[in-house]
Amino acid sequence: MTQGDVALDGPVIRTAHIVLPSHANAMGTVFGGVVMGWMDICAAIAAQRYAGTEAVTASVDDLHFLRPLKVGDTVSLEACVTAVGRTSMEVRVEVNRVPIDRNLPVERTTEAYFTFVAMGPDHRPTKVEPLSRKDKEGATPAEERRARRLERRKKR
Ligand SMILES: CC(C)(COP(=O)(O)OP(=O)(O)OC[C@H]1O[C@@H](n2cnc3c(N)ncnc32)[C@H](O)[C@@H]1OP(=O)(O)O)[C@@H](O)C(=O)NCCC(=O)NCCS
């Protein structure tokens, strides 16, 4: 899993779904909130596996619904920790439509960055391991994303 110059670390977590009628609106396309829920769970597994602790969602940014998903579509999700602070982890999540016909291309439908915070047994934020040296080399864009995120948090 690669996205531009985003460095990836930790395990890549993959989950999959089929869009059911109960996921869809009157046009037969999936509700955004359903996809966000799938993304949150996939990202949570990646964050918790990285941290080795429980983790909670702190924020979501750069969420883009690029293409609709329809009833019957097969959907695959990938999530991976892309940056780490002291107690927080940035997790990139990508959602793709996987055609049943193997000759057709896989298409990106949704993407986002989730921020998770590792929680200790006292239910307070707890420290996570830093990324490896190799991954830090590509981390400048991640640092910019973190700075933007924290700036927005400060303004709230
Ligand atoms: C997220 C939460 C644990 C942060 O707690 P807090 O007491 O504000 O903790 P801190 O200020 O020490 O922040 C902890 C880390 O979270 C980061 N953080 C907190 N809010 C953030 C936000 N909105 N966006 C990005 N990062 C955020 C901080 O930058 C810090 O990161 P760092 O340790 O890597 O530098 C707390 O706000 C919370 O419990 N929120 C509800 C979470 C929840 O219920 N999620 C949905 C269901 S899982």
The ligand as an SDF file (V2000), in Angstrom:
LIG
                    3D

 48 50  0  0  0  0  0  0  0  0999 V2000
   -8.7880   11.6900   21.9540 C   0  0  0  0  0  0  0  0  0  0  0  0
   -8.6340   11.9000   23.4580 C   0  0  0  0  0  0  0  0  0  0  0  0
   -8.2010   10.5820   24.1270 C   0  0  0  0  0  0  0  0  0  0  0  0
   -7.5380   12.9460   23.6760 C   0  0  0  0  0  0  0  0  0  0  0  0
   -7.4650   13.1450   25.0710 O   0  0  0  0  0  0  0  0  0  0  0  0
   -6.7640   14.4540   25.6830 P   0  0  0  0  0  0  0  0  0  0  0  0
   -6.9450   14.4030   27.1430 O   0  0  0  0  0  0  0  0  0  0  0  0
   -7.2120   15.6630   24.9420 O   0  0  0  0  0  0  0  0  0  0  0  0
   -5.2580   14.1280   25.4260 O   0  0  0  0  0  0  0  0  0  0  0  0
   -4.0450   15.0040   24.9060 P   0  0  0  0  0  0  0  0  0  0  0  0
   -4.3390   16.4590   24.7710 O   0  0  0  0  0  0  0  0  0  0  0  0
   -2.8770   14.5980   25.7730 O   0  0  0  0  0  0  0  0  0  0  0  0
   -3.8090   14.4300   23.4310 O   0  0  0  0  0  0  0  0  0  0  0  0
   -3.3400   13.1100   23.2530 C   0  0  0  0  0  0  0  0  0  0  0  0
   -2.8940   12.9770   21.8300 C   0  0  0  0  0  0  0  0  0  0  0  0
   -4.0270   13.0660   20.9830 O   0  0  0  0  0  0  0  0  0  0  0  0
   -3.8220   14.0440   19.9940 C   0  0  0  0  0  0  0  0  0  0  0  0
   -5.1130   14.6130   19.6510 N   0  0  0  0  0  0  0  0  0  0  0  0
   -6.0940   14.9410   20.5090 C   0  0  0  0  0  0  0  0  0  0  0  0
   -7.1430   15.4440   19.8270 N   0  0  0  0  0  0  0  0  0  0  0  0
   -6.7910   15.4180   18.5220 C   0  0  0  0  0  0  0  0  0  0  0  0
   -7.4530   15.8030   17.3270 C   0  0  0  0  0  0  0  0  0  0  0  0
   -8.6800   16.3360   17.3340 N   0  0  0  0  0  0  0  0  0  0  0  0
   -6.8140   15.6020   16.1640 N   0  0  0  0  0  0  0  0  0  0  0  0
   -5.5670   15.0760   16.1350 C   0  0  0  0  0  0  0  0  0  0  0  0
   -4.8910   14.6860   17.2430 N   0  0  0  0  0  0  0  0  0  0  0  0
   -5.5030   14.8780   18.4120 C   0  0  0  0  0  0  0  0  0  0  0  0
   -2.8580   15.0310   20.6310 C   0  0  0  0  0  0  0  0  0  0  0  0
   -2.1780   15.8010   19.6670 O   0  0  0  0  0  0  0  0  0  0  0  0
   -1.9430   14.0900   21.3640 C   0  0  0  0  0  0  0  0  0  0  0  0
   -1.0530   13.5090   20.4380 O   0  0  0  0  0  0  0  0  0  0  0  0
    0.5050   13.2030   20.7930 P   0  0  0  0  0  0  0  0  0  0  0  0
    0.5520   12.5650   22.1510 O   0  0  0  0  0  0  0  0  0  0  0  0
    0.9260   12.2540   19.7170 O   0  0  0  0  0  0  0  0  0  0  0  0
    1.2270   14.5060   20.7430 O   0  0  0  0  0  0  0  0  0  0  0  0
   -9.9640   12.4140   24.1160 C   0  0  0  0  0  0  0  0  0  0  0  0
  -10.3020   13.6740   23.5410 O   0  0  0  0  0  0  0  0  0  0  0  0
  -11.1110   11.4520   23.9210 C   0  0  0  0  0  0  0  0  0  0  0  0
  -11.2650   10.4960   24.6730 O   0  0  0  0  0  0  0  0  0  0  0  0
  -11.9570   11.6860   22.8930 N   0  0  0  0  0  0  0  0  0  0  0  0
  -13.0770   10.7880   22.6020 C   0  0  0  0  0  0  0  0  0  0  0  0
  -12.5780    9.5930   21.7750 C   0  0  0  0  0  0  0  0  0  0  0  0
  -13.7330    8.7690   21.2950 C   0  0  0  0  0  0  0  0  0  0  0  0
  -14.6600    8.4950   22.0330 O   0  0  0  0  0  0  0  0  0  0  0  0
  -13.6580    8.3790   19.9860 N   0  0  0  0  0  0  0  0  0  0  0  0
  -14.7570    7.7600   19.3100 C   0  0  0  0  0  0  0  0  0  0  0  0
  -15.0290    6.3780   19.7020 C   0  0  0  0  0  0  0  0  0  0  0  0
  -13.5770    5.3600   19.6580 S   0  0  0  0  0  0  0  0  0  0  0  0
  1  2  1  0
  2  3  1  0
  2  4  1  0
  2 36  1  0
  4  5  1  0
  5  6  1  0
  6  7  2  0
  6  8  1  0
  6  9  1  0
  9 10  1  0
 10 11  2  0
 10 12  1  0
 10 13  1  0
 13 14  1  0
 14 15  1  0
 15 16  1  0
 15 30  1  0
 16 17  1  0
 17 18  1  0
 17 28  1  0
 18 19  1  0
 18 27  1  0
 19 20  2  0
 20 21  1  0
 21 22  1  0
 21 27  2  0
 22 23  1  0
 22 24  2  0
 24 25  1  0
 25 26  2  0
 26 27  1  0
 28 29  1  0
 28 30  1  0
 30 31  1  0
 31 32  1  0
 32 33  2  0
 32 34  1  0
 32 35  1  0
 36 37  1  0
 36 38  1  0
 38 39  2  0
 38 40  1  0
 40 41  1  0
 41 42  1  0
 42 43  1  0
 43 44  2  0
 43 45  1  0
 45 46  1  0
 46 47  1  0
 47 48  1  0
M  END
$$$$
